Amino acid sequence: MPSHRTNPDVAARRPSPTPPVLAGWLAPFRACFSAPVWSRVLVLVAGAVLAPGKRTVSLALRVMGLETNPGFSRYHEVLNRARWDGRTVARTLLMQVLGTFLPAGEVVIGVKPRGLPDIDDTIERRWGIRIKARGLYRDPVRSSRGRFVHASGLRWLSLMVMVPIPWAGRRWALPFLTILAPSERWSSEQGRRHKTVVDWARQAVLQAKRWLPDRRLVVVADAGFSGVGLIAALRRHVCLATRLRIDASLFAPAPPRQPGQMGRPRLKGKRLPAPKAALADPNTVWSRVTVAEWYGGRSRELEVASDTAIWYYSGLPPAPIRWVLVRDPSGESESQAFLSTDLAATPERILGWFVSRWRMETAFQEVRAHLGVETQRQWSDLAILRTTPALLGLFSLVAVWADELARAPIGAVRPRTAAWYDKREPTFSDAIAAVRRALWRPPGLSMSHRGMETVEISTALLQRLTDTLCHAA
């Protein structure tokens, strides 16, 4: 008697509802996956872009009309079992982003650590005994100078490239490599040497440099990465721009060694005044500069003092730097100090590099709002390692795809305006809306004659649209 039970493997090989345009957009990544995995990757990517609310595999399958597919477990295996290399995907993504927005010239990379890519880290708030790599970290949102708030979750280190978006009229920070920095408790339980966030940042930056050996890299990071050790490890490979302690120990270069002089060579010269002392010194020479995008995105006229020095800490190699001391004549902002390992860089350029890192905060906000980061619910170690980096990388892919749509004759990327909201330039919400329209549009729909009040679409597509809208969070 014939069986009516469907084989999951056969069901998984059925024609998928993946929009044809998506296969072309993702073609550069085809070599990163095997043929069976690739067909499921297309479905998951389309579902992740189209899904509202949480970004789970189950919701992605529902949006794609596969909620009755008995082979649903195969799609979970893309994240928790399938063999593919995340670094190869990250390199391909970086090349695609640069090829689209910055084919030549200097590359500014932000490092962003977030304890849940300027260099920076972020925290993905996750709980559960199965999430082994989580730890307790300082909550950057709820903590203040006088109050330390802990948050339980996963700490991620993200590298982002700062690129100009022509149709948006500004630079965006597009993530391309995101790394999990496990807690010290996890390292101890696994019997491994614990790596700090700075250790992970050093390795990630050097990896990016290996991918771009012929491009000049400028790495922008916050105060957590302004250590002499990190500068010593990176200065021969990239230019590092970050904050400087206002009371940093600065020295003059070591004097030249005299003929016949005995002993080890000197590492530093005489002690120089710290930036804090220069701030209080009435003889300090200040110059006025205009920074186009200071905090809050506003243009601001500032006073700067700058010089070169040796930043030295006992036991570590001396670090030649150019320091920049900044004060606000209006008194709205506190005085700050910055450094660059490029001694020839001007203060205006160093400040421009550092201020660009604030685009990373915008990127994280957009990823949370429109791509559901922190809403995924995978529990396996491998799925956790892959899902958050994939969603952050999807942010960059949406920007690349939107650029293609914006260059089309019809200019599909337009700001969403209203009588009460005169929006002049598109943002990420407009970019992902344009990409969603392209994915929802079935083949032949755009061929309808102009002026018609109705168009015909398939019943299956209508049901998918209705179900998605009715259950949208």
C-alpha positions in Angstrom: 0.0 0.0 0.0 1.6 3.4 -1.0 2.6 5.7 1.8 1.3 9.3 1.8 4.1 10.4 4.2 6.4 13.0 2.6 10.2 12.5 2.8 11.7 15.7 4.3 14.7 15.5 1.9 12.4 15.4 -1.1 10.3 18.2 0.3 13.4 20.3 0.9 14.3 19.9 -2.8 11.0 21.3 -4.1 11.1 24.6 -5.9 11.3 27.3 -3.3 9.4 30.6 -3.4 12.7 32.5 -3.4 12.4 35.7 -5.6 14.6 35.4 -8.7 16.2 38.8 -8.1 17.7 37.5 -4.8 19.7 34.8 -6.5 21.4 37.5 -8.6 22.1 39.7 -5.6 23.6 36.9 -3.6 25.6 35.4 -6.5 29.0 36.5 -5.1 28.4 34.2 -2.1 27.4 31.1 -4.1 30.8 29.5 -3.8 30.7 29.7 0.0 28.0 27.0 0.3 27.2 23.6 -1.0 24.2 23.3 -3.4 21.7 21.9 -0.9 22.7 24.5 1.7 22.6 27.3 -0.8 19.0 26.8 -1.7 18.1 27.0 1.9 20.3 30.1 2.5 18.3 31.9 -0.2 15.0 31.1 1.6 16.4 32.2 5.0 17.9 35.5 3.7 14.6 36.4 1.9 12.6 35.5 5.0 14.9 37.5 7.3 14.5 40.6 5.1 10.7 40.2 4.7 9.8 39.1 8.2 8.5 41.7 10.7 9.3 41.3 14.4 11.5 38.4 15.6 14.1 36.9 13.3 13.7 33.2 13.9 14.0 30.4 11.3 10.3 29.5 11.9 9.1 33.0 11.1 11.3 33.2 8.0 9.7 30.0 6.7 6.2 31.3 7.4 6.9 34.5 5.5 8.2 32.4 2.6 5.0 30.3 2.6 6.8 27.1 3.9 5.0 26.7 7.2 3.6 23.3 6.0 7.0 22.0 4.7 7.9 18.9 6.6 11.6 19.5 5.9 11.8 22.5 8.1 14.6 21.0 10.2 16.9 21.3 7.2 16.6 25.1 7.4 17.7 25.1 11.1 20.7 23.0 10.1 22.0 25.8 8.0 22.9 27.6 11.2 23.5 24.8 13.7 25.1 22.0 11.6 26.0 22.8 8.0 29.6 23.3 7.0 30.4 26.8 5.8 33.1 29.2 6.8 32.0 32.5 8.3 35.3 34.2 7.6 35.0 33.4 3.9 31.5 35.0 3.9 32.8 38.0 5.7 35.6 38.6 3.2 33.2 38.3 0.3 30.9 40.8 2.0 33.7 43.2 2.6 34.8 43.1 -1.1 31.3 43.6 -2.3 30.7 46.6 0.0 34.0 48.2 -1.1 33.4 47.4 -4.7 30.0 49.1 -4.5 30.8 52.2 -2.5 34.5 52.6 -2.2 36.5 50.9 -5.0 39.7 52.9 -4.3 41.3 55.0 -1.7 41.6 55.0 2.1 39.4 52.6 4.0 38.2 53.7 7.4 37.2 50.8 9.7 35.4 51.2 13.0 35.8 48.6 15.7 32.7 48.3 17.8 32.6 45.9 20.9 29.1 45.4 22.2 28.6 43.1 25.2 25.4 41.5 24.5 32.2 46.6 12.9 35.1 51.8 14.5 36.4 48.9 16.8 33.7 48.5 19.3 31.8 45.9 21.2 28.2 45.4 22.0 26.1 43.3 24.4 23.4 41.0 23.1 21.1 40.5 26.1 20.5 36.7 26.3 19.7 34.4 29.2 19.4 30.7 29.6 21.6 27.9 30.9 22.3 26.6 27.4 24.0 29.8 26.3 27.5 28.9 27.5 29.5 31.9 26.3 27.4 34.5 28.1 28.8 36.6 30.9 28.1 39.6 33.1 29.2 42.9 31.5 28.7 46.6 32.1 25.5 47.8 30.5 26.5 50.8 28.3 23.0 52.1 28.1 21.9 52.0 31.8 25.3 52.7 33.4 26.6 56.1 34.1 29.7 57.6 35.7 28.3 57.1 39.2 26.3 53.9 38.6 27.5 50.6 37.3 24.7 48.3 35.9 25.4 44.7 34.9 23.8 43.0 32.0 23.8 39.2 31.2 24.5 38.3 27.6 26.9 37.8 24.8 29.7 40.2 23.9 30.3 40.8 20.2 33.1 42.6 18.5 32.1 44.1 15.1 34.2 45.6 12.4 32.4 48.1 10.2 33.6 50.0 7.1 32.7 53.7 6.8 31.5 54.3 3.2 29.7 57.2 1.5 26.1 56.3 0.4 25.4 58.6 -2.6 21.6 58.4 -2.4 21.6 58.9 1.4 23.8 62.0 1.4 26.0 60.7 4.2 28.3 57.9 5.4 27.0 54.7 6.8 28.8 52.1 8.9 28.4 48.8 7.3 29.4 45.7 9.3 31.4 43.0 7.6 33.1 40.9 10.4 31.5 40.2 13.8 33.2 38.0 16.4 32.0 36.6 19.6 34.2 37.4 22.6 33.3 34.8 25.2 33.3 35.4 28.9 36.3 34.5 31.1 34.1 31.9 32.8 33.4 30.2 29.5 37.2 30.1 28.7 37.9 28.6 32.1 35.3 25.9 31.7 36.5 25.0 28.2 40.1 24.9 29.4 41.2 27.6 27.0 43.3 30.7 27.4 41.0 33.7 27.9 41.2 36.4 25.2 40.2 39.9 26.1 38.2 42.1 23.8 41.5 43.9 22.9 43.0 40.6 21.9 40.1 39.8 19.6 40.2 43.3 18.2 43.9 42.9 17.3 43.3 39.6 15.5 40.2 41.0 13.7 42.1 44.1 12.5 45.0 42.1 11.2 42.6 39.7 9.4 41.1 42.7 7.7 44.5 43.9 6.7 45.3 40.5 5.2 42.2 40.8 3.1 43.1 44.3 1.9 46.9 44.2 1.6 47.0 47.0 -1.0 44.6 49.4 0.7 45.5 51.9 3.5 43.4 51.1 6.6 42.5 53.6 9.2 41.0 51.9 12.3 38.9 54.0 14.6 38.1 52.8 18.1 36.9 54.1 21.4 38.8 54.5 24.7 38.7 50.8 25.5 41.2 50.2 22.7 43.6 53.1 23.4 46.3 50.9 24.9 50.0 51.1 24.2 50.1 47.4 23.6 47.4 47.5 20.9 49.1 50.4 19.2 52.4 48.6 19.2 50.8 45.5 17.6 48.9 47.4 14.9 51.0 50.5 14.0 53.1 48.7 11.4 50.0 47.5 9.6 47.3 50.1 10.0 46.7 53.7 11.2 44.9 53.7 14.6 42.8 56.7 15.7 41.3 56.6 19.2 40.9 58.5 22.4 43.8 59.4 24.6 43.8 59.7 28.4 44.0 63.3 29.2 46.6 62.5 31.9 48.6 60.2 29.6 52.4 59.9 30.2 54.0 61.5 27.2 57.7 61.8 26.4 60.0 63.3 23.9 61.7 60.9 21.4 64.8 59.2 22.7 68.0 61.2 22.1 70.4 59.8 19.4 72.9 57.3 20.7 76.4 58.7 21.1 79.5 56.9 19.7 80.9 54.5 22.3 77.9 54.9 24.6 77.4 51.9 26.9 74.2 50.3 28.0 70.9 49.6 26.4 69.4 52.2 24.0 67.0 54.6 25.6 63.3 54.2 24.8 62.2 57.7 25.5 63.4 61.2 26.1 62.4 63.8 28.7 59.0 63.9 30.2 56.5 66.2 28.4 53.4 67.8 29.9 50.3 65.7 29.7 47.4 67.0 27.7 45.7 67.9 30.9 48.6 70.3 31.7 48.5 71.7 28.2 44.8 72.4 28.8 45.5 74.6 31.8 48.7 76.2 30.4 48.0 79.8 29.3 50.9 79.5 26.8 49.3 76.7 24.9 48.8 77.7 21.2 45.2 76.9 20.1 44.0 76.8 16.5 40.4 77.0 15.3 39.0 74.2 13.2 35.5 73.4 11.9 34.3 69.8 12.2 31.5 69.1 9.7 29.8 66.4 11.8 30.5 66.7 15.5 28.3 65.1 18.2 24.7 65.1 17.2 25.6 65.5 13.5 26.0 69.3 13.7 28.8 71.4 12.4 30.9 72.8 15.3 33.8 75.2 15.5 36.4 73.9 18.0 39.9 74.9 19.3 42.6 72.3 19.0 46.2 72.0 20.2 48.4 69.2 18.7 51.9 67.8 18.7 53.8 64.6 18.4 55.1 62.6 21.4 56.1 59.1 22.7 53.4 57.4 24.7 55.1 55.1 27.1 54.0 52.6 29.7 56.5 50.5 31.6 57.0 47.1 30.2 55.5 47.9 26.8 57.2 49.2 23.6 57.1 53.0 23.2 54.3 54.3 20.9 55.0 57.4 18.7 51.7 59.2 18.4 50.2 62.5 17.3 47.9 63.8 20.1 45.1 66.3 19.6 43.6 68.2 22.5 40.1 69.6 21.8 38.2 72.2 23.7 34.8 73.7 22.9 34.7 77.6 23.0 31.0 77.5 23.7 31.4 75.2 26.7 28.8 72.7 25.6 31.2 69.8 25.4 34.0 68.7 27.7 37.6 69.0 26.6 38.9 65.7 25.1 42.1 64.2 23.8 42.6 62.0 20.8 45.6 60.3 19.2 46.7 58.9 15.8 49.5 56.7 15.0 49.9 58.6 11.7 52.2 61.4 12.8 51.6 63.4 9.6 47.8 63.5 10.0 46.2 66.9 10.6 44.0 67.5 13.6 41.0 68.0 11.3 41.6 64.7 9.7 42.0 62.9 13.0 38.8 64.4 14.4 37.0 63.5 11.2 38.1 59.9 11.5 37.0 59.6 15.1 33.6 61.3 14.7 32.8 58.9 11.9 32.6 56.1 14.4 29.3 57.4 15.7 27.7 56.0 12.5 28.3 52.6 14.2 25.8 53.4 16.9 23.2 54.2 14.2 23.9 50.9 12.5 23.2 49.0 15.7 20.0 50.9 16.3 18.8 50.2 12.7 19.7 46.5 13.0 17.7 46.1 16.2 14.8 48.1 14.8 14.6 46.6 11.3 16.4 43.2 11.3 15.5 41.9 14.7 19.0 41.5 16.3 18.5 40.1 19.9 15.2 38.5 18.9 16.6 35.2 17.6 16.2 32.2 19.8 18.9 29.7 18.8 20.5 27.7 21.7 23.3 25.7 20.0 26.8 27.1 20.2 27.3 27.1 16.4 23.9 28.7 15.7 24.7 31.5 18.2 28.1 32.1 16.6 26.5 32.5 13.1 23.1 34.2 13.6 24.0 37.6 15.0 26.9 38.1 12.6 24.6 37.1 9.7 22.0 39.7 10.7 24.6 42.4 11.0 26.0 41.4 7.6 22.5 41.5 6.2 22.4 45.2 7.1 25.3 45.8 4.7 23.7 43.6 2.0 20.5 45.6 2.2 22.6 48.8 1.6 24.3 47.2 -1.4 21.0 46.0 -2.9 19.3 49.3 -2.3 22.2 51.0 -4.1 21.4 49.0 -7.2 17.7 49.9 -6.9 18.6 53.6 -6.4 20.7 53.6 -9.6 17.8 52.2 -11.6 15.9 54.6 -14.0 12.9 54.7 -11.7 15.0 55.4 -8.5 13.3 52.9 -6.2 14.8 54.2 -3.0 12.8 57.2 -1.9 12.3 58.8 1.5 8.9 58.1 3.1 7.3 61.5 3.5 4.0 62.8 4.8 2.2 66.1 5.1 3.6 66.3 8.7 7.1 64.9 7.9 9.2 66.5 5.2 11.9 63.8 4.9 14.6 64.9 2.5 17.0 61.9 2.3 16.4 58.2 2.5 17.5 56.3 5.6 17.9 52.6 6.2 14.1 52.1 6.7 13.6 53.4 3.2 16.4 51.2 1.9 14.9 48.0 3.3 11.4 49.0 2.2 12.7 49.3 -1.4 14.4 45.9 -1.1 11.2 44.3 0.3 9.2 45.7 -2.6 11.6 44.1 -5.0 11.4 40.8 -3.2 7.6 40.8 -2.8 7.1 41.7 -6.5 6.4 38.5 -8.4 7.8 38.0 -12.0 5.6 39.8 -14.5 3.8 42.0 -12.0 5.8 45.1 -13.1 4.7 44.4 -16.7 1.1 45.5 -16.0 -0.1 48.3 -18.1 0.0 51.7 -16.6 -3.3 53.3 -15.6 -4.9 50.0 -14.5 -6.5 50.1 -11.1 -6.1 46.4 -10.4 -3.4 43.8 -11.0 -3.6 40.1 -10.8 -1.4 38.2 -8.3 -1.4 34.6 -7.3 -3.5 33.3 -4.4 -0.4 32.0 -2.6 1.3 35.4 -2.7 -1.9 37.1 -1.5 -2.1 34.7 1.4 1.5 35.2 2.3 1.1 39.0 2.3 -2.1 38.9 4.3 -0.7 36.5 6.9 2.5 38.6 7.3 0.6 41.8 7.8 -2.0 40.4 10.1 0.6 38.9 12.4 3.1 41.7 12.2 4.3 42.8 15.7 
